[in-house]
């Protein structure tokens, strides 16, 4: 089963990069998709960021995964619309399952085992 892990974020970009992405185990999922809403107001380390790819820590996290996708919107997609976006993209990209997570969490190995029944 091919699994994509998805994170929708509005104002937690720094947390996603520094805490959430490092908590993911690349051996348990086949891809990651992060959607950043209101990208025009993006900050990292208290500095404005014009492009998420300008953040070296994000690039480091991206390189840990076989497949990593970033999408952005200038406006807030909203939660339901963001989830639908993830499902459509994952289906189009050939994934069998989608895990949609809040942006402000950290998953431990115990949670991964329970979630994926391993």
N, C-alpha and C positions, 0 to 999 in steps of 0.2 A: 504494500500500500504506500503510495506516494503522498506525503503530508507537507502542507505549507503552513507555517506559523505566521500569523498576521498581527500587526500592532498598529492601531489607529491612534494618532496623537495630535493634540491641538497645542498644548502649552507645556508638554513634558519631554521635549526633544532631548534635553541634557540628561534627564533621568533614563530615558530609553537607551541612549548611547553609553552612559557610564555604568548603569546598574542592570537594566533589563536585558539588553543583548548579551552581556557577558554571562548572564545566568542560564542562557540557552545551551543545550548540548547538541552540537552539530551532528553527532552520530545518531540522534533520535528523530531528526526531522530532515526533510529533503530540500526545504527552501524557506526563506523568510521574506515577507513583504511588509514594509513600513510605509504607511501613508501619513504625510505631514500636512495637516490643514492649516490655513492661514500662514503659508510659508513666508509671506512678506514681513512677518513680525518675528521671525526665527532668531533665537539667541542661543549662544553657547558660551559658558564662562563669562557671563555678563556682557558679552559683546554681540552686536548684530551680525548675523550671518546671511549673506546674499544667496549662497548655494550650499545645501547640505554637504556636498562633496568637498567643500573647502575645509571640513572638520576632519583632521587626520585621525582622531579617535574613532570616528564613524567608519572611515575607510579600513582601519585595522579590524574592526568588528565584522565588516562586510567580507573581508578576506577569509574569515573563519568558516564560511558556509559555501557549499557547492553552488547554490543559487541564491541570490539576494537581489531583491527588487525594491526600488524606492519610487513612490509616486507622490506628487504634491498637488495642492490646490491653493489658490489665492484666498478662497472663501472656506468657511467651515462646512464640511460635507454633512455633518450630523452623524450620529452613531448608526442609525439604521441604514442610511445611504452608504456610509463607509463599509459596513458589513457586507452589503449587497455588492459593492465595488470589489471587495476581496473575493467573494464567492465567484463572481463573473470572471475575474482575472485568473483565479486558480483553475477554474473549469477550462478556460481557454488555453491555459498553459499546461494542461494535462495532469493536474493533481487530483487524487482520489478523495482527499479529506482536507478540511481547513480548520485550523485552531485559531479562533479570534480571541485575543487577550487585551485586557486593559493595559494602558501604557505605563502605569505606575506600580507594577508588581515585579517580584522576583520569584522564579520557580525553582524549588529545591529538587533534588533527585527523588525524594519521596513523592512529590507531586507529579513529577514526570512518570514515575513507575505506575502510579495510580491512574493517571490520565491515559497512558498508552498500554496499560495492563501488562507491564513487563516485569 
